[in-house]
Amino acid sequence: MNKLKEPVYVTRPLLPDVNDLYLEIQEIIESKWITNHGQKHNLLESKLEKVLKVPNASVFNNGSIALLTALKTLDLPRGSDVITTPFTFAATPHCISWNGLKPVFCDIEADTMTINAEKIEKLITPNTSAILPVHVYGFPCDVEKIDEIAEKYGLKVIYDAAHAFSTEINGKPIGNFGDVTMFSFHATKLYNTIEGGCLTYNNNELKEKIYNLRNFGIKNEEEVVDIGINGKMNEFQASIGLLNLKLFKKEQMERLKIKNLYIEHLSGIENIRIPKMPKNVTDSCQYFPIVIEDHFPLTRDQIYDKLKKCNILTRKYFYPICSDYRPYTNLKSSSVANLPLANAVKHKVLCLPYYGDLNSEIIVEICDILKSFSKIPLKILAN
Ligand SMILES: Cc1ncc(COP(=O)(O)O)c(C=O)c1O
């Protein structure tokens, strides 16, 4: 295995043409309006409503503040429980905790690694106020079952769709499920505004509340009506967002080609599983995770280290899982007995490099390296 001259990263940000960006910035500078619900901010919101096919989209300076605000908007009783998944990024349980709520971890599905809807019901108590599922890697949660449970027990549902930009389930856009959905527009996401995010929701009555909460709770020059925060997206972020809206579909097409190439070259390898997007779902193309099963000659960590030595930088995404984080280890729901699948998968999953202009020769090289690992005799590994 030769070390590649340049590092191959797990992702690269989608970026607009510098001349197009220059024109956008020129307009901002001339307007002298650089933040606080500017023209580009407002235009981005209306364009996102069309692209995501949702009645309401409110943009934020990042996805975490958007998620914090979503939870605050729904007025969940302080100290109540929010059922969520441990197989997610730190922001998901942290936003629950920052709202004075308690995360309760629920195990995941083997195939899609999303929250196991069947197990949610067993975790519900009189103290449960909401469910916060994550469409991890763009795999949609079992939205029908989750909606059914929420209705039965009178719970709110906030979806974390940080990985699922533009995903549709049976033709229904993903931002239409639950009470509120959060999208992240961080640089590592398929569609980015450098840092950024948005909330989508069907209930028009939430619009004013979200607007106020995003701006310190200020309703007008003389009234502060809520304990808000500064969640405003500035005009520079919004202009990147407007330009990237024109580019993300092409990026998705390129990523789909890459995914197919990976599948073509990896599918014969025993004990490497490629989680499949269900047929009725449009793929956001956010990540390309593989699962290294127990009988593969090398462990996920050994593969990660060996690829790193070749300058191929994969991600153990998600390892550790949130129930392993110090603030959460004492929770009853963090026990391994409660989360057997999440605790097994965290040692097996690996996200491979995945972005539009990733060279196909490099993809084949990565697959060839993995193929060569699959031929290592198990007894050599034991030494
Ligand atoms: C699943 C998930 N939720 C929330 C976030 C937080 O979003 P942001 O980085 O925009 O604050 C991220 C990623 O960054 C994420 O991957």
The ligand as a Gaussian input file, in Angstrom:
#p B3LYP/6-31G(d) Opt

LIG

0 1
 C      -26.859000      14.851000      13.630000
 C      -26.421000      16.269000      13.862000
 N      -27.180000      17.072000      14.634000
 C      -26.832000      18.347000      14.880000
 C      -25.695000      18.887000      14.319000
 C      -25.339000      20.303000      14.676000
 O      -25.337000      21.153000      13.584000
 P      -24.373000      22.427000      13.539000
 O      -22.982000      21.940000      13.354000
 O      -24.876000      23.166000      12.319000
 O      -24.560000      23.190000      14.777000
 C      -24.882000      18.087000      13.494000
 C      -23.668000      18.525000      12.844000
 O      -22.915000      19.285000      12.773000
 C      -25.238000      16.743000      13.272000
 O      -24.476000      15.931000      12.530000

